[in-house]
């Protein structure tokens, strides 16, 4: 059990991690840019220690690069990584969806139903950031329902890398709404407890994502 000060530091480190990761994934911190710990500490209202802890985690994720005596830089976005990321995500997303369909509880199905209702209300939605936010919540709900923390962490990490590529191509995505709404069949398959259909739809979705991003980039 963590003592109070350690627990507080862990909580602040988590907060710093997610804030920084969001900046990097959305390209608000552009690839190759220098990360200034002092400025981030002031901007987020957090101490330098949580920022440093977050940067260590982001380095492990491959999102920042640490250069001794030179500083910390936001990692480059390499379109050449798309194939490797997609190969991993096809397996992770398919397996996660399969487990989610097998392990979904009644409360989980209520959460799935809420997201399906939300999808229905976003028909014609043009706010790209809102659509991507919904996409994230859909994926993360499925990861949680699978109830395997190690799988959840792996799927989340791969998803974040893919999401960064999506932001890189965002201005050229003609119908982002269509891509998000492809999740309807996936959510319905999980809610119905159909692991084969859920895995198939999840794998197809990742393959379609790779194809679309490859065409745009």
Biotite code that builds the C-alpha atoms (Angstrom):
import biotite.structure as struc

atoms = struc.array([
    struc.Atom([0.000, 0.000, 0.000], chain_id="A", res_id=1, res_name="UNK", atom_name="CA", element="C"),
    struc.Atom([1.313, 3.446, -0.930], chain_id="A", res_id=2, res_name="UNK", atom_name="CA", element="C"),
    struc.Atom([1.893, 6.006, 1.768], chain_id="A", res_id=3, res_name="UNK", atom_name="CA", element="C"),
    struc.Atom([-0.104, 9.249, 1.243], chain_id="A", res_id=4, res_name="UNK", atom_name="CA", element="C"),
    struc.Atom([2.686, 11.279, -0.388], chain_id="A", res_id=5, res_name="UNK", atom_name="CA", element="C"),
    struc.Atom([3.530, 8.455, -2.791], chain_id="A", res_id=6, res_name="UNK", atom_name="CA", element="C"),
    struc.Atom([-0.128, 7.939, -3.644], chain_id="A", res_id=7, res_name="UNK", atom_name="CA", element="C"),
    struc.Atom([-0.524, 11.635, -4.387], chain_id="A", res_id=8, res_name="UNK", atom_name="CA", element="C"),
    struc.Atom([2.554, 11.600, -6.594], chain_id="A", res_id=9, res_name="UNK", atom_name="CA", element="C"),
    struc.Atom([1.265, 8.579, -8.504], chain_id="A", res_id=10, res_name="UNK", atom_name="CA", element="C"),
    struc.Atom([-2.068, 10.291, -9.082], chain_id="A", res_id=11, res_name="UNK", atom_name="CA", element="C"),
    struc.Atom([-0.399, 13.485, -10.311], chain_id="A", res_id=12, res_name="UNK", atom_name="CA", element="C"),
    struc.Atom([1.944, 11.454, -12.504], chain_id="A", res_id=13, res_name="UNK", atom_name="CA", element="C"),
    struc.Atom([-1.048, 9.730, -14.102], chain_id="A", res_id=14, res_name="UNK", atom_name="CA", element="C"),
    struc.Atom([-2.668, 13.100, -14.676], chain_id="A", res_id=15, res_name="UNK", atom_name="CA", element="C"),
    struc.Atom([0.500, 14.475, -16.268], chain_id="A", res_id=16, res_name="UNK", atom_name="CA", element="C"),
    struc.Atom([0.858, 11.354, -18.406], chain_id="A", res_id=17, res_name="UNK", atom_name="CA", element="C"),
    struc.Atom([-2.621, 11.594, -19.901], chain_id="A", res_id=18, res_name="UNK", atom_name="CA", element="C"),
    struc.Atom([-2.385, 15.359, -20.439], chain_id="A", res_id=19, res_name="UNK", atom_name="CA", element="C"),
    struc.Atom([0.959, 15.045, -22.196], chain_id="A", res_id=20, res_name="UNK", atom_name="CA", element="C"),
    struc.Atom([-0.077, 12.011, -24.193], chain_id="A", res_id=21, res_name="UNK", atom_name="CA", element="C"),
    struc.Atom([-3.147, 13.841, -25.432], chain_id="A", res_id=22, res_name="UNK", atom_name="CA", element="C"),
    struc.Atom([-1.004, 16.764, -26.573], chain_id="A", res_id=23, res_name="UNK", atom_name="CA", element="C"),
    struc.Atom([1.327, 14.437, -28.450], chain_id="A", res_id=24, res_name="UNK", atom_name="CA", element="C"),
    struc.Atom([-1.355, 12.257, -30.038], chain_id="A", res_id=25, res_name="UNK", atom_name="CA", element="C"),
    struc.Atom([-3.396, 15.234, -31.243], chain_id="A", res_id=26, res_name="UNK", atom_name="CA", element="C"),
    struc.Atom([-0.191, 16.825, -32.606], chain_id="A", res_id=27, res_name="UNK", atom_name="CA", element="C"),
    struc.Atom([-0.634, 19.869, -30.350], chain_id="A", res_id=28, res_name="UNK", atom_name="CA", element="C"),
    struc.Atom([2.972, 19.022, -29.494], chain_id="A", res_id=29, res_name="UNK", atom_name="CA", element="C"),
    struc.Atom([4.311, 18.462, -33.025], chain_id="A", res_id=30, res_name="UNK", atom_name="CA", element="C"),
    struc.Atom([6.701, 15.633, -33.882], chain_id="A", res_id=31, res_name="UNK", atom_name="CA", element="C"),
    struc.Atom([10.298, 16.679, -33.299], chain_id="A", res_id=32, res_name="UNK", atom_name="CA", element="C"),
    struc.Atom([9.429, 19.537, -30.948], chain_id="A", res_id=33, res_name="UNK", atom_name="CA", element="C"),
    struc.Atom([11.421, 20.087, -27.769], chain_id="A", res_id=34, res_name="UNK", atom_name="CA", element="C"),
    struc.Atom([9.570, 19.235, -24.552], chain_id="A", res_id=35, res_name="UNK", atom_name="CA", element="C"),
    struc.Atom([10.050, 21.945, -21.946], chain_id="A", res_id=36, res_name="UNK", atom_name="CA", element="C"),
    struc.Atom([9.457, 20.519, -18.471], chain_id="A", res_id=37, res_name="UNK", atom_name="CA", element="C"),
    struc.Atom([9.223, 23.924, -16.780], chain_id="A", res_id=38, res_name="UNK", atom_name="CA", element="C"),
    struc.Atom([6.629, 25.261, -19.225], chain_id="A", res_id=39, res_name="UNK", atom_name="CA", element="C"),
    struc.Atom([4.533, 22.105, -18.973], chain_id="A", res_id=40, res_name="UNK", atom_name="CA", element="C"),
    struc.Atom([4.739, 22.185, -15.191], chain_id="A", res_id=41, res_name="UNK", atom_name="CA", element="C"),
    struc.Atom([3.434, 25.759, -15.164], chain_id="A", res_id=42, res_name="UNK", atom_name="CA", element="C"),
    struc.Atom([0.773, 25.100, -17.796], chain_id="A", res_id=43, res_name="UNK", atom_name="CA", element="C"),
    struc.Atom([-0.630, 21.999, -16.098], chain_id="A", res_id=44, res_name="UNK", atom_name="CA", element="C"),
    struc.Atom([-0.189, 23.315, -12.582], chain_id="A", res_id=45, res_name="UNK", atom_name="CA", element="C"),
    struc.Atom([1.831, 20.246, -11.657], chain_id="A", res_id=46, res_name="UNK", atom_name="CA", element="C"),
    struc.Atom([5.277, 19.772, -10.137], chain_id="A", res_id=47, res_name="UNK", atom_name="CA", element="C"),
    struc.Atom([8.338, 18.776, -12.116], chain_id="A", res_id=48, res_name="UNK", atom_name="CA", element="C"),
    struc.Atom([8.387, 15.260, -10.597], chain_id="A", res_id=49, res_name="UNK", atom_name="CA", element="C"),
    struc.Atom([5.005, 14.186, -12.065], chain_id="A", res_id=50, res_name="UNK", atom_name="CA", element="C"),
    struc.Atom([6.039, 15.652, -15.425], chain_id="A", res_id=51, res_name="UNK", atom_name="CA", element="C"),
    struc.Atom([9.293, 13.675, -15.381], chain_id="A", res_id=52, res_name="UNK", atom_name="CA", element="C"),
    struc.Atom([7.478, 10.481, -14.376], chain_id="A", res_id=53, res_name="UNK", atom_name="CA", element="C"),
    struc.Atom([5.060, 11.027, -17.258], chain_id="A", res_id=54, res_name="UNK", atom_name="CA", element="C"),
    struc.Atom([7.881, 11.606, -19.719], chain_id="A", res_id=55, res_name="UNK", atom_name="CA", element="C"),
    struc.Atom([9.543, 8.352, -18.676], chain_id="A", res_id=56, res_name="UNK", atom_name="CA", element="C"),
    struc.Atom([6.316, 6.477, -19.429], chain_id="A", res_id=57, res_name="UNK", atom_name="CA", element="C"),
    struc.Atom([5.921, 8.290, -22.736], chain_id="A", res_id=58, res_name="UNK", atom_name="CA", element="C"),
    struc.Atom([9.471, 7.318, -23.662], chain_id="A", res_id=59, res_name="UNK", atom_name="CA", element="C"),
    struc.Atom([8.576, 3.675, -22.979], chain_id="A", res_id=60, res_name="UNK", atom_name="CA", element="C"),
    struc.Atom([5.538, 4.154, -25.241], chain_id="A", res_id=61, res_name="UNK", atom_name="CA", element="C"),
    struc.Atom([7.770, 5.478, -28.015], chain_id="A", res_id=62, res_name="UNK", atom_name="CA", element="C"),
    struc.Atom([6.065, 8.883, -27.997], chain_id="A", res_id=63, res_name="UNK", atom_name="CA", element="C"),
    struc.Atom([9.058, 10.905, -26.808], chain_id="A", res_id=64, res_name="UNK", atom_name="CA", element="C"),
    struc.Atom([12.781, 10.483, -27.290], chain_id="A", res_id=65, res_name="UNK", atom_name="CA", element="C"),
    struc.Atom([15.351, 11.293, -24.599], chain_id="A", res_id=66, res_name="UNK", atom_name="CA", element="C"),
    struc.Atom([18.671, 12.645, -25.810], chain_id="A", res_id=67, res_name="UNK", atom_name="CA", element="C"),
    struc.Atom([21.298, 13.048, -23.050], chain_id="A", res_id=68, res_name="UNK", atom_name="CA", element="C"),
    struc.Atom([22.580, 16.625, -22.754], chain_id="A", res_id=69, res_name="UNK", atom_name="CA", element="C"),
    struc.Atom([20.245, 17.687, -25.566], chain_id="A", res_id=70, res_name="UNK", atom_name="CA", element="C"),
    struc.Atom([16.784, 17.317, -24.106], chain_id="A", res_id=71, res_name="UNK", atom_name="CA", element="C"),
    struc.Atom([13.539, 15.442, -24.643], chain_id="A", res_id=72, res_name="UNK", atom_name="CA", element="C"),
    struc.Atom([11.813, 15.588, -28.008], chain_id="A", res_id=73, res_name="UNK", atom_name="CA", element="C"),
    struc.Atom([8.426, 14.463, -29.250], chain_id="A", res_id=74, res_name="UNK", atom_name="CA", element="C"),
    struc.Atom([8.924, 11.310, -31.286], chain_id="A", res_id=75, res_name="UNK", atom_name="CA", element="C"),
    struc.Atom([8.579, 11.372, -35.042], chain_id="A", res_id=76, res_name="UNK", atom_name="CA", element="C"),
    struc.Atom([5.462, 10.023, -36.759], chain_id="A", res_id=77, res_name="UNK", atom_name="CA", element="C"),
    struc.Atom([6.659, 7.369, -39.162], chain_id="A", res_id=78, res_name="UNK", atom_name="CA", element="C"),
    struc.Atom([4.026, 6.339, -41.680], chain_id="A", res_id=79, res_name="UNK", atom_name="CA", element="C"),
    struc.Atom([6.211, 3.315, -42.338], chain_id="A", res_id=80, res_name="UNK", atom_name="CA", element="C"),
    struc.Atom([5.126, 2.014, -38.915], chain_id="A", res_id=81, res_name="UNK", atom_name="CA", element="C"),
    struc.Atom([1.501, 1.786, -40.065], chain_id="A", res_id=82, res_name="UNK", atom_name="CA", element="C"),
    struc.Atom([1.802, -1.789, -41.305], chain_id="A", res_id=83, res_name="UNK", atom_name="CA", element="C"),
    struc.Atom([3.476, -3.030, -38.122], chain_id="A", res_id=84, res_name="UNK", atom_name="CA", element="C"),
    struc.Atom([0.992, -1.236, -35.873], chain_id="A", res_id=85, res_name="UNK", atom_name="CA", element="C"),
    struc.Atom([-1.932, -2.567, -37.888], chain_id="A", res_id=86, res_name="UNK", atom_name="CA", element="C"),
    struc.Atom([-0.639, -6.140, -37.823], chain_id="A", res_id=87, res_name="UNK", atom_name="CA", element="C"),
    struc.Atom([-0.524, -5.932, -34.042], chain_id="A", res_id=88, res_name="UNK", atom_name="CA", element="C"),
    struc.Atom([-3.893, -4.205, -33.717], chain_id="A", res_id=89, res_name="UNK", atom_name="CA", element="C"),
    struc.Atom([-5.685, -6.736, -35.925], chain_id="A", res_id=90, res_name="UNK", atom_name="CA", element="C"),
    struc.Atom([-4.811, -9.459, -33.441], chain_id="A", res_id=91, res_name="UNK", atom_name="CA", element="C"),
    struc.Atom([-5.274, -7.390, -30.294], chain_id="A", res_id=92, res_name="UNK", atom_name="CA", element="C"),
    struc.Atom([-8.578, -5.811, -31.307], chain_id="A", res_id=93, res_name="UNK", atom_name="CA", element="C"),
    struc.Atom([-9.970, -9.092, -32.589], chain_id="A", res_id=94, res_name="UNK", atom_name="CA", element="C"),
    struc.Atom([-9.031, -10.999, -29.436], chain_id="A", res_id=95, res_name="UNK", atom_name="CA", element="C"),
    struc.Atom([-10.244, -8.196, -27.164], chain_id="A", res_id=96, res_name="UNK", atom_name="CA", element="C"),
    struc.Atom([-13.612, -8.051, -28.924], chain_id="A", res_id=97, res_name="UNK", atom_name="CA", element="C"),
    struc.Atom([-13.936, -11.828, -28.669], chain_id="A", res_id=98, res_name="UNK", atom_name="CA", element="C"),
    struc.Atom([-13.300, -11.765, -24.918], chain_id="A", res_id=99, res_name="UNK", atom_name="CA", element="C"),
    struc.Atom([-15.622, -8.796, -24.440], chain_id="A", res_id=100, res_name="UNK", atom_name="CA", element="C"),
    struc.Atom([-18.457, -10.679, -26.131], chain_id="A", res_id=101, res_name="UNK", atom_name="CA", element="C"),
    struc.Atom([-17.824, -13.666, -23.884], chain_id="A", res_id=102, res_name="UNK", atom_name="CA", element="C"),
    struc.Atom([-17.418, -11.707, -20.645], chain_id="A", res_id=103, res_name="UNK", atom_name="CA", element="C"),
    struc.Atom([-19.873, -8.814, -20.936], chain_id="A", res_id=104, res_name="UNK", atom_name="CA", element="C"),
    struc.Atom([-22.125, -8.495, -17.914], chain_id="A", res_id=105, res_name="UNK", atom_name="CA", element="C"),
    struc.Atom([-25.582, -6.924, -17.692], chain_id="A", res_id=106, res_name="UNK", atom_name="CA", element="C"),
    struc.Atom([-24.100, -3.553, -16.593], chain_id="A", res_id=107, res_name="UNK", atom_name="CA", element="C"),
    struc.Atom([-21.616, -3.783, -19.478], chain_id="A", res_id=108, res_name="UNK", atom_name="CA", element="C"),
    struc.Atom([-24.492, -4.266, -21.913], chain_id="A", res_id=109, res_name="UNK", atom_name="CA", element="C"),
    struc.Atom([-26.121, -1.143, -20.501], chain_id="A", res_id=110, res_name="UNK", atom_name="CA", element="C"),
    struc.Atom([-22.913, 0.778, -21.217], chain_id="A", res_id=111, res_name="UNK", atom_name="CA", element="C"),
    struc.Atom([-22.850, -0.650, -24.731], chain_id="A", res_id=112, res_name="UNK", atom_name="CA", element="C"),
    struc.Atom([-26.469, 0.385, -25.237], chain_id="A", res_id=113, res_name="UNK", atom_name="CA", element="C"),
    struc.Atom([-25.666, 3.940, -24.138], chain_id="A", res_id=114, res_name="UNK", atom_name="CA", element="C"),
    struc.Atom([-22.852, 4.165, -26.687], chain_id="A", res_id=115, res_name="UNK", atom_name="CA", element="C"),
    struc.Atom([-25.125, 2.784, -29.409], chain_id="A", res_id=116, res_name="UNK", atom_name="CA", element="C"),
    struc.Atom([-27.665, 5.484, -28.556], chain_id="A", res_id=117, res_name="UNK", atom_name="CA", element="C"),
    struc.Atom([-24.932, 8.095, -28.690], chain_id="A", res_id=118, res_name="UNK", atom_name="CA", element="C"),
    struc.Atom([-23.817, 6.830, -32.084], chain_id="A", res_id=119, res_name="UNK", atom_name="CA", element="C"),
    struc.Atom([-27.370, 7.268, -33.336], chain_id="A", res_id=120, res_name="UNK", atom_name="CA", element="C"),
    struc.Atom([-27.411, 10.907, -32.208], chain_id="A", res_id=121, res_name="UNK", atom_name="CA", element="C"),
    struc.Atom([-24.147, 11.733, -34.000], chain_id="A", res_id=122, res_name="UNK", atom_name="CA", element="C"),
    struc.Atom([-25.526, 11.158, -37.501], chain_id="A", res_id=123, res_name="UNK", atom_name="CA", element="C"),
    struc.Atom([-24.445, 14.202, -39.478], chain_id="A", res_id=124, res_name="UNK", atom_name="CA", element="C"),
    struc.Atom([-21.907, 15.217, -36.817], chain_id="A", res_id=125, res_name="UNK", atom_name="CA", element="C"),
    struc.Atom([-19.082, 17.271, -38.321], chain_id="A", res_id=126, res_name="UNK", atom_name="CA", element="C"),
    struc.Atom([-17.014, 18.031, -35.216], chain_id="A", res_id=127, res_name="UNK", atom_name="CA", element="C"),
    struc.Atom([-14.008, 15.801, -35.865], chain_id="A", res_id=128, res_name="UNK", atom_name="CA", element="C"),
    struc.Atom([-12.648, 16.048, -32.321], chain_id="A", res_id=129, res_name="UNK", atom_name="CA", element="C"),
    struc.Atom([-15.981, 14.958, -30.848], chain_id="A", res_id=130, res_name="UNK", atom_name="CA", element="C"),
    struc.Atom([-16.142, 11.986, -33.206], chain_id="A", res_id=131, res_name="UNK", atom_name="CA", element="C"),
    struc.Atom([-12.614, 10.912, -32.305], chain_id="A", res_id=132, res_name="UNK", atom_name="CA", element="C"),
    struc.Atom([-13.448, 11.296, -28.619], chain_id="A", res_id=133, res_name="UNK", atom_name="CA", element="C"),
    struc.Atom([-16.417, 8.959, -29.135], chain_id="A", res_id=134, res_name="UNK", atom_name="CA", element="C"),
    struc.Atom([-14.185, 6.507, -31.004], chain_id="A", res_id=135, res_name="UNK", atom_name="CA", element="C"),
    struc.Atom([-11.798, 6.453, -28.050], chain_id="A", res_id=136, res_name="UNK", atom_name="CA", element="C"),
    struc.Atom([-14.581, 5.786, -25.561], chain_id="A", res_id=137, res_name="UNK", atom_name="CA", element="C"),
    struc.Atom([-15.888, 2.913, -27.675], chain_id="A", res_id=138, res_name="UNK", atom_name="CA", element="C"),
    struc.Atom([-12.515, 1.200, -27.878], chain_id="A", res_id=139, res_name="UNK", atom_name="CA", element="C"),
    struc.Atom([-11.721, 1.727, -24.209], chain_id="A", res_id=140, res_name="UNK", atom_name="CA", element="C"),
    struc.Atom([-15.065, 0.339, -23.110], chain_id="A", res_id=141, res_name="UNK", atom_name="CA", element="C"),
    struc.Atom([-14.405, -2.821, -25.123], chain_id="A", res_id=142, res_name="UNK", atom_name="CA", element="C"),
    struc.Atom([-10.917, -3.140, -23.623], chain_id="A", res_id=143, res_name="UNK", atom_name="CA", element="C"),
    struc.Atom([-12.388, -2.833, -20.124], chain_id="A", res_id=144, res_name="UNK", atom_name="CA", element="C"),
    struc.Atom([-15.143, -5.357, -20.761], chain_id="A", res_id=145, res_name="UNK", atom_name="CA", element="C"),
    struc.Atom([-12.537, -7.932, -21.866], chain_id="A", res_id=146, res_name="UNK", atom_name="CA", element="C"),
    struc.Atom([-11.312, -7.931, -18.254], chain_id="A", res_id=147, res_name="UNK", atom_name="CA", element="C"),
    struc.Atom([-7.664, -8.631, -18.887], chain_id="A", res_id=148, res_name="UNK", atom_name="CA", element="C"),
    struc.Atom([-5.510, -5.747, -17.626], chain_id="A", res_id=149, res_name="UNK", atom_name="CA", element="C"),
    struc.Atom([-2.434, -6.868, -19.562], chain_id="A", res_id=150, res_name="UNK", atom_name="CA", element="C"),
    struc.Atom([-4.390, -7.129, -22.803], chain_id="A", res_id=151, res_name="UNK", atom_name="CA", element="C"),
    struc.Atom([-6.073, -3.793, -22.065], chain_id="A", res_id=152, res_name="UNK", atom_name="CA", element="C"),
    struc.Atom([-2.697, -2.069, -21.633], chain_id="A", res_id=153, res_name="UNK", atom_name="CA", element="C"),
    struc.Atom([-1.312, -3.576, -24.854], chain_id="A", res_id=154, res_name="UNK", atom_name="CA", element="C"),
    struc.Atom([-4.422, -2.732, -26.873], chain_id="A", res_id=155, res_name="UNK", atom_name="CA", element="C"),
    struc.Atom([-4.488, 0.820, -25.483], chain_id="A", res_id=156, res_name="UNK", atom_name="CA", element="C"),
    struc.Atom([-0.844, 1.419, -26.369], chain_id="A", res_id=157, res_name="UNK", atom_name="CA", element="C"),
    struc.Atom([-1.294, 0.192, -29.949], chain_id="A", res_id=158, res_name="UNK", atom_name="CA", element="C"),
    struc.Atom([-4.507, 2.187, -30.297], chain_id="A", res_id=159, res_name="UNK", atom_name="CA", element="C"),
    struc.Atom([-2.770, 5.407, -29.223], chain_id="A", res_id=160, res_name="UNK", atom_name="CA", element="C"),
    struc.Atom([-0.055, 4.909, -31.847], chain_id="A", res_id=161, res_name="UNK", atom_name="CA", element="C"),
    struc.Atom([-2.704, 4.391, -34.523], chain_id="A", res_id=162, res_name="UNK", atom_name="CA", element="C"),
    struc.Atom([-4.673, 7.399, -33.283], chain_id="A", res_id=163, res_name="UNK", atom_name="CA", element="C"),
    struc.Atom([-1.645, 9.624, -33.780], chain_id="A", res_id=164, res_name="UNK", atom_name="CA", element="C"),
    struc.Atom([-1.497, 8.575, -37.428], chain_id="A", res_id=165, res_name="UNK", atom_name="CA", element="C"),
    struc.Atom([-5.213, 9.310, -37.700], chain_id="A", res_id=166, res_name="UNK", atom_name="CA", element="C"),
    struc.Atom([-4.654, 12.884, -36.500], chain_id="A", res_id=167, res_name="UNK", atom_name="CA", element="C"),
    struc.Atom([-1.871, 13.235, -39.045], chain_id="A", res_id=168, res_name="UNK", atom_name="CA", element="C"),
    struc.Atom([-4.370, 12.467, -41.825], chain_id="A", res_id=169, res_name="UNK", atom_name="CA", element="C"),
    struc.Atom([-7.391, 14.099, -40.187], chain_id="A", res_id=170, res_name="UNK", atom_name="CA", element="C"),
    struc.Atom([-7.761, 17.016, -42.588], chain_id="A", res_id=171, res_name="UNK", atom_name="CA", element="C"),
    struc.Atom([-7.907, 14.601, -45.515], chain_id="A", res_id=172, res_name="UNK", atom_name="CA", element="C"),
    struc.Atom([-10.446, 12.152, -44.058], chain_id="A", res_id=173, res_name="UNK", atom_name="CA", element="C"),
    struc.Atom([-13.525, 12.726, -46.183], chain_id="A", res_id=174, res_name="UNK", atom_name="CA", element="C"),
    struc.Atom([-16.105, 10.977, -43.991], chain_id="A", res_id=175, res_name="UNK", atom_name="CA", element="C"),
    struc.Atom([-14.821, 10.578, -40.462], chain_id="A", res_id=176, res_name="UNK", atom_name="CA", element="C"),
    struc.Atom([-18.405, 9.999, -39.331], chain_id="A", res_id=177, res_name="UNK", atom_name="CA", element="C"),
    struc.Atom([-18.588, 6.820, -41.439], chain_id="A", res_id=178, res_name="UNK", atom_name="CA", element="C"),
    struc.Atom([-15.419, 5.438, -39.857], chain_id="A", res_id=179, res_name="UNK", atom_name="CA", element="C"),
    struc.Atom([-16.783, 5.992, -36.353], chain_id="A", res_id=180, res_name="UNK", atom_name="CA", element="C"),
    struc.Atom([-20.183, 4.537, -37.191], chain_id="A", res_id=181, res_name="UNK", atom_name="CA", element="C"),
    struc.Atom([-18.554, 1.293, -38.334], chain_id="A", res_id=182, res_name="UNK", atom_name="CA", element="C"),
    struc.Atom([-18.434, 0.492, -34.617], chain_id="A", res_id=183, res_name="UNK", atom_name="CA", element="C"),
    struc.Atom([-22.196, -0.066, -34.446], chain_id="A", res_id=184, res_name="UNK", atom_name="CA", element="C"),
    struc.Atom([-21.971, -3.650, -35.669], chain_id="A", res_id=185, res_name="UNK", atom_name="CA", element="C"),
    struc.Atom([-19.063, -4.285, -33.301], chain_id="A", res_id=186, res_name="UNK", atom_name="CA", element="C"),
    struc.Atom([-20.941, -3.017, -30.260], chain_id="A", res_id=187, res_name="UNK", atom_name="CA", element="C"),
    struc.Atom([-24.050, -4.955, -31.250], chain_id="A", res_id=188, res_name="UNK", atom_name="CA", element="C"),
    struc.Atom([-22.063, -8.193, -31.648], chain_id="A", res_id=189, res_name="UNK", atom_name="CA", element="C"),
    struc.Atom([-20.524, -7.794, -28.200], chain_id="A", res_id=190, res_name="UNK", atom_name="CA", element="C"),
    struc.Atom([-23.876, -6.951, -26.627], chain_id="A", res_id=191, res_name="UNK", atom_name="CA", element="C"),
    struc.Atom([-25.390, -10.030, -28.278], chain_id="A", res_id=192, res_name="UNK", atom_name="CA", element="C"),
    struc.Atom([-22.638, -12.237, -26.872], chain_id="A", res_id=193, res_name="UNK", atom_name="CA", element="C"),
    struc.Atom([-21.396, -13.291, -30.317], chain_id="A", res_id=194, res_name="UNK", atom_name="CA", element="C"),
    struc.Atom([-17.603, -13.638, -30.005], chain_id="A", res_id=195, res_name="UNK", atom_name="CA", element="C"),
    struc.Atom([-17.023, -14.820, -33.582], chain_id="A", res_id=196, res_name="UNK", atom_name="CA", element="C"),
    struc.Atom([-18.881, -11.899, -35.130], chain_id="A", res_id=197, res_name="UNK", atom_name="CA", element="C"),
    struc.Atom([-17.287, -9.427, -32.706], chain_id="A", res_id=198, res_name="UNK", atom_name="CA", element="C"),
    struc.Atom([-13.759, -10.611, -33.521], chain_id="A", res_id=199, res_name="UNK", atom_name="CA", element="C"),
    struc.Atom([-14.438, -10.564, -37.266], chain_id="A", res_id=200, res_name="UNK", atom_name="CA", element="C"),
    struc.Atom([-15.880, -7.055, -37.222], chain_id="A", res_id=201, res_name="UNK", atom_name="CA", element="C"),
    struc.Atom([-13.026, -5.747, -35.053], chain_id="A", res_id=202, res_name="UNK", atom_name="CA", element="C"),
    struc.Atom([-10.368, -7.184, -37.328], chain_id="A", res_id=203, res_name="UNK", atom_name="CA", element="C"),
    struc.Atom([-12.089, -5.828, -40.432], chain_id="A", res_id=204, res_name="UNK", atom_name="CA", element="C"),
    struc.Atom([-12.343, -2.387, -38.851], chain_id="A", res_id=205, res_name="UNK", atom_name="CA", element="C"),
    struc.Atom([-8.582, -2.261, -38.220], chain_id="A", res_id=206, res_name="UNK", atom_name="CA", element="C"),
    struc.Atom([-7.838, -3.452, -41.760], chain_id="A", res_id=207, res_name="UNK", atom_name="CA", element="C"),
    struc.Atom([-10.148, -0.788, -43.192], chain_id="A", res_id=208, res_name="UNK", atom_name="CA", element="C"),
    struc.Atom([-8.461, 1.838, -41.008], chain_id="A", res_id=209, res_name="UNK", atom_name="CA", element="C"),
    struc.Atom([-5.029, 0.879, -42.310], chain_id="A", res_id=210, res_name="UNK", atom_name="CA", element="C"),
    struc.Atom([-6.232, 0.952, -45.907], chain_id="A", res_id=211, res_name="UNK", atom_name="CA", element="C"),
    struc.Atom([-7.783, 4.391, -45.510], chain_id="A", res_id=212, res_name="UNK", atom_name="CA", element="C"),
    struc.Atom([-4.793, 5.947, -43.764], chain_id="A", res_id=213, res_name="UNK", atom_name="CA", element="C"),
    struc.Atom([-2.390, 4.428, -46.275], chain_id="A", res_id=214, res_name="UNK", atom_name="CA", element="C"),
    struc.Atom([-4.372, 5.990, -49.129], chain_id="A", res_id=215, res_name="UNK", atom_name="CA", element="C"),
    struc.Atom([-4.345, 9.386, -47.428], chain_id="A", res_id=216, res_name="UNK", atom_name="CA", element="C"),
    struc.Atom([-0.688, 9.416, -46.382], chain_id="A", res_id=217, res_name="UNK", atom_name="CA", element="C"),
])
